[in-house]
Amino acid sequence: MKREKKVEELLKVLESEKEIQVEDIDVEEKITEKSSPIIALANKVVEDAYRKGASDIHIQPTENSSVIRMRIDGDLTEYLVLPKYAHEPLITRYKIMSNMKIDEKRVPQDARINFERYNPQIKVDLRVSTVPTILR
């Protein structure tokens, strides 16, 4: 219930800031109450996955939304459904965190994120892969 409230609050702020300039996101920025909601949301997803013991996080665009799923004990479980407008900024944030090319959308990319850089309490190295899709 606490997770849902925090995510709902982030989504409300994100709704009011639909025109996010993802190019202006600072890779070194620490999470504070004044942080961009997309930065806070990206970190919250990884933190929740870590706490739940998830081995994978899948972010899939659909025609009207973006679905986040986590693989926990071998089962792919729905974690969150985001509004469509949140998909691109969230993906861009993860690309920035993993030093991927944010403007490259036509070819797959693979990279890593050392998440301890963003949250010192969570010492995890993430493998990040993007795959082009028809839906954006």
Buried (B, 14 or more C-beta within 10 A) or exposed (E): EEBEEBBEEBBEEBEEEEEBEBEEBEEEEEBEEEBBBBBBBBBBBBBBBBEBEBEEBEBEBEEEBBBBBBBBEEEEEEBBEBEBBBBBBBBBBBBBBBEBEBEEBEEEBEBEBEBEEBBEEBEEEBEBEBEEEEEE
